[in-house]
Amino acid sequence: MKNSKQNQNKRFFSFIASAYMIAVISAVFFYEWITYYNLDIVLPYHYKGHWVIMGVYIAELMIFFSVYGGLKFGYLKASSSMLSHLLAVFCTNMLMFLQISMLSAKIAQIEPFINMNLADFAIIIVSAFAIEALHSKLFPPHDVFIVYDEYKPNAMMTKLRYRDDKFNIELVKNVNEISWEEFKEHANKYGTVLIYDIHSELRNKILKYCYAQDIRIYATTKISDILLKGADDIHIFDTPILLIRNSGLTLWERIIKRLMDITFSIIVLIIFSPVMLITAIAIKAYDGGPVLFRQERYTIGGRIFRIHKFRSMIVDAESDGRVIPTSDKDPRITPIGDFIRKTRIDELPQMIDILKGDMSLVGPRPERVEHVEKYTEAISEFDLRLKVKGGLTGYAQIYGKYNTTAYDKIKLDLMYIQNYSILLDIKMLFLTLKVVFMKESTEGFSEEQKIKINADMKQNSMNNNIEE
């Protein structure tokens, strides 16, 4: 019962922290509303009208907190939590500013808006780190017992150590080297088990035992897990069954998605046209080479198109014809290229690809032809991600990194496809704003990763073949 009680305490802590954050941020807005904005609108509000405005503000604030995960205290690192809060609050304040402008029949005062954001940002920066410090003191990291089968979980262990505020690796054992009784002894001792690529029969046995004993369980996902997670519950019999579809998007969903793509791409091209012009001039002036980089990529149904990006590397970066993954501090990247990659400016020409219909705003990242052929040869399920049109942003771009392995990318992309909705697309677009400010999302492959890419693909393919 220890884990159950701890989970209840964590939820209570999260509730109190969330209530505090919403109350303080809302109080700042209420002050600006009463002091400035209400006096500036066409028909000033009185009494109950103030509470209606506050209710609207709080509702919008909670929506943006939900989108950015700002209220998941203890789930994100303090820096990521702070960024989530900053973006959620700024979006809420901007939306309210537009609404107040409409009520005022003119552009609302900008000074109160700036003061409100500055006060909010100061509160968030202090509160995010204070709440994180208190959470870490009240809830120390989980002692983790890792069990694996054929392949060692070295990469997974590196990721767990990065989040040492949540995980403390105590023991790592191969399931073939310990008895069932020894497993139960270790699981009960540490209270948290991570299952890393174990065949289904033993995996199910471990899951059922840990669940019955209130032992916290983490498990790396398999392709079949993701397909089941996106299934529909069917209750036409007294035996529950799951319906797993592989039909892609409906006609209505495709129409709405296309309209969103056209509208958004036109707006972005208009707003950022000065930035694109300056970037083009800078690239041309630096070395006289072409401004745009074109490359063949795969999209829906295995169709090939030519993607456009601002060139960030030297001319003929792959002149010998070999596919060379981009690495950290890659010498082929120009100084201008380094800046536009970090700021994502190099992606802006893809708005033209979206407008043409070759790409969508949200979807699996379209991979280059050589990569798809290599990945599909090693991972037969890789082409499942071609059920929808390739996108500028998506699950793999938001929750992964540039150097995320192909096997993990397909799992992230399938999570998107299996759970697709218009609201999910909108959420992905807002989350993309957060990714722009996260340096680790653009990390290239290290030299060690480049050497291991092919080996990892073969290993993941073998893992996937034995998952059942």
TAGIDA-V809804 format. One record per residue. N is the residue number from 0. D_CENTER is the distance of its C-alpha to the mean C-alpha in Angstrom with 2 decimals. Layout:
# TAGIDA-V809804
N & D_CENTER
N & D_CENTER
This chain:
# TAGIDA-V809804
0 & 32.57
1 & 31.20
2 & 27.53
3 & 28.07
4 & 29.69
5 & 27.03
6 & 24.29
7 & 26.51
8 & 27.00
9 & 23.29
10 & 22.77
11 & 25.83
12 & 24.62
13 & 21.29
14 & 23.43
15 & 25.79
16 & 23.20
17 & 21.45
18 & 24.94
19 & 25.92
20 & 23.01
21 & 23.48
22 & 27.26
23 & 27.38
24 & 25.11
25 & 27.06
26 & 30.31
27 & 29.61
28 & 29.09
29 & 32.19
30 & 34.28
31 & 33.37
32 & 33.98
33 & 37.37
34 & 38.49
35 & 37.54
36 & 35.72
37 & 37.84
38 & 40.95
39 & 39.70
40 & 38.90
41 & 41.60
42 & 42.37
43 & 41.44
44 & 40.21
45 & 42.28
46 & 41.79
47 & 39.64
48 & 38.04
49 & 36.34
50 & 34.77
51 & 33.51
52 & 31.75
53 & 30.33
54 & 29.16
55 & 27.35
56 & 25.71
57 & 24.62
58 & 23.27
59 & 21.17
60 & 20.03
61 & 18.95
62 & 17.07
63 & 14.99
64 & 14.67
65 & 13.40
66 & 10.77
67 & 9.50
68 & 10.40
69 & 13.32
70 & 15.76
71 & 14.27
72 & 16.82
73 & 17.04
74 & 13.59
75 & 12.01
76 & 14.22
77 & 16.58
78 & 15.35
79 & 11.69
80 & 13.35
81 & 15.75
82 & 13.41
83 & 11.80
84 & 15.46
85 & 16.67
86 & 14.48
87 & 15.20
88 & 18.85
89 & 19.28
90 & 18.02
91 & 20.34
92 & 23.18
93 & 22.91
94 & 23.07
95 & 26.01
96 & 27.64
97 & 27.72
98 & 29.14
99 & 31.73
100 & 32.68
101 & 33.50
102 & 35.54
103 & 37.31
104 & 38.05
105 & 37.07
106 & 34.32
107 & 33.94
108 & 34.79
109 & 32.18
110 & 33.52
111 & 32.62
112 & 29.08
113 & 28.78
114 & 30.47
115 & 28.27
116 & 25.05
117 & 26.72
118 & 27.85
119 & 24.48
120 & 22.77
121 & 25.58
122 & 25.24
123 & 21.49
124 & 21.88
125 & 24.77
126 & 23.47
127 & 20.02
128 & 21.80
129 & 24.73
130 & 22.81
131 & 20.86
132 & 24.29
133 & 25.91
134 & 23.26
135 & 23.68
136 & 27.44
137 & 27.56
138 & 25.14
139 & 25.47
140 & 23.15
141 & 23.73
142 & 26.24
143 & 24.70
144 & 26.86
145 & 25.26
146 & 27.01
147 & 26.65
148 & 28.89
149 & 29.60
150 & 26.83
151 & 26.27
152 & 22.85
153 & 23.04
154 & 19.52
155 & 18.18
156 & 20.64
157 & 19.48
158 & 15.94
159 & 17.72
160 & 20.03
161 & 17.33
162 & 16.68
163 & 20.43
164 & 20.12
165 & 19.04
166 & 20.64
167 & 24.13
168 & 25.06
169 & 28.65
170 & 29.61
171 & 28.57
172 & 30.80
173 & 31.34
174 & 32.15
175 & 35.21
176 & 36.66
177 & 36.80
178 & 38.52
179 & 37.09
180 & 39.00
181 & 37.57
182 & 34.02
183 & 34.79
184 & 36.38
185 & 33.41
186 & 30.90
187 & 33.07
188 & 33.63
189 & 30.04
190 & 28.54
191 & 25.12
192 & 24.73
193 & 22.01
194 & 22.87
195 & 22.05
196 & 23.03
197 & 26.21
198 & 28.16
199 & 27.97
200 & 31.38
201 & 30.98
202 & 27.33
203 & 28.49
204 & 31.37
205 & 29.23
206 & 26.81
207 & 29.83
208 & 31.63
209 & 28.83
210 & 28.06
211 & 31.80
212 & 32.19
213 & 29.31
214 & 27.65
215 & 23.90
216 & 22.28
217 & 19.15
218 & 19.04
219 & 17.16
220 & 16.50
221 & 18.78
222 & 18.65
223 & 21.13
224 & 19.07
225 & 16.29
226 & 19.15
227 & 20.82
228 & 17.90
229 & 17.77
230 & 21.57
231 & 23.82
232 & 26.36
233 & 29.89
234 & 32.76
235 & 35.77
236 & 37.38
237 & 37.96
238 & 35.79
239 & 32.04
240 & 30.46
241 & 27.06
242 & 26.69
243 & 24.22
244 & 24.19
245 & 23.46
246 & 24.41
247 & 21.36
248 & 21.22
249 & 24.36
250 & 26.56
251 & 25.72
252 & 21.95
253 & 22.60
254 & 24.90
255 & 22.60
256 & 19.70
257 & 22.26
258 & 23.63
259 & 20.28
260 & 19.87
261 & 23.45
262 & 23.39
263 & 20.24
264 & 21.24
265 & 24.75
266 & 23.75
267 & 21.54
268 & 24.34
269 & 26.90
270 & 25.17
271 & 24.11
272 & 27.28
273 & 28.88
274 & 25.96
275 & 26.10
276 & 29.88
277 & 29.88
278 & 27.38
279 & 29.58
280 & 32.67
281 & 31.26
282 & 30.26
283 & 33.67
284 & 35.56
285 & 34.06
286 & 35.39
287 & 36.68
288 & 34.36
289 & 32.50
290 & 29.91
291 & 27.61
292 & 26.25
293 & 26.46
294 & 25.33
295 & 25.58
296 & 22.44
297 & 22.13
298 & 20.86
299 & 21.72
300 & 24.74
301 & 25.02
302 & 26.17
303 & 26.20
304 & 25.74
305 & 25.82
306 & 22.72
307 & 23.49
308 & 22.10
309 & 23.96
310 & 25.58
311 & 24.24
312 & 26.49
313 & 30.23
314 & 32.18
315 & 32.39
316 & 29.72
317 & 30.18
318 & 33.85
319 & 34.91
320 & 32.76
321 & 30.64
322 & 26.85
323 & 25.71
324 & 22.04
325 & 21.13
326 & 21.55
327 & 21.22
328 & 24.07
329 & 24.96
330 & 28.49
331 & 28.02
332 & 25.63
333 & 27.82
334 & 27.64
335 & 26.67
336 & 24.15
337 & 22.54
338 & 22.18
339 & 20.88
340 & 18.24
341 & 16.97
342 & 17.13
343 & 15.80
344 & 19.26
345 & 19.94
346 & 17.68
347 & 19.79
348 & 22.45
349 & 20.09
350 & 20.69
351 & 24.10
352 & 22.80
353 & 20.90
354 & 24.13
355 & 26.17
356 & 24.15
357 & 23.14
358 & 19.41
359 & 17.23
360 & 14.74
361 & 12.01
362 & 12.43
363 & 12.43
364 & 13.11
365 & 16.94
366 & 18.34
367 & 21.75
368 & 24.71
369 & 25.72
370 & 22.41
371 & 22.29
372 & 25.90
373 & 25.44
374 & 22.36
375 & 24.07
376 & 27.18
377 & 25.52
378 & 23.02
379 & 24.76
380 & 21.81
381 & 19.86
382 & 21.39
383 & 19.98
384 & 16.95
385 & 19.69
386 & 20.23
387 & 18.42
388 & 18.61
389 & 16.48
390 & 14.03
391 & 13.31
392 & 9.55
393 & 7.61
394 & 5.52
395 & 6.89
396 & 6.42
397 & 2.88
398 & 2.95
399 & 6.46
400 & 9.15
401 & 12.17
402 & 14.21
403 & 12.29
404 & 15.21
405 & 16.09
406 & 16.42
407 & 12.92
408 & 11.64
409 & 13.97
410 & 12.88
411 & 9.25
412 & 11.03
413 & 13.58
414 & 11.42
415 & 10.69
416 & 14.40
417 & 15.79
418 & 14.25
419 & 14.61
420 & 15.92
421 & 16.54
422 & 14.96
423 & 11.64
424 & 12.01
425 & 12.89
426 & 9.98
427 & 7.62
428 & 10.25
429 & 10.29
430 & 6.71
431 & 7.69
432 & 10.50
433 & 8.82
434 & 7.49
435 & 11.15
436 & 12.48
437 & 10.81
438 & 13.39
439 & 12.04
440 & 9.52
441 & 12.88
442 & 14.87
443 & 17.32
444 & 19.00
445 & 21.59
446 & 25.06
447 & 24.88
448 & 21.70
449 & 23.43
450 & 26.43
451 & 24.60
452 & 22.48
453 & 25.27
454 & 26.18
455 & 22.71
456 & 22.60
457 & 26.03
458 & 25.17
459 & 22.13
460 & 24.41
461 & 27.05
462 & 24.77
463 & 23.70
464 & 27.38
465 & 28.50
466 & 25.79
467 & 28.33
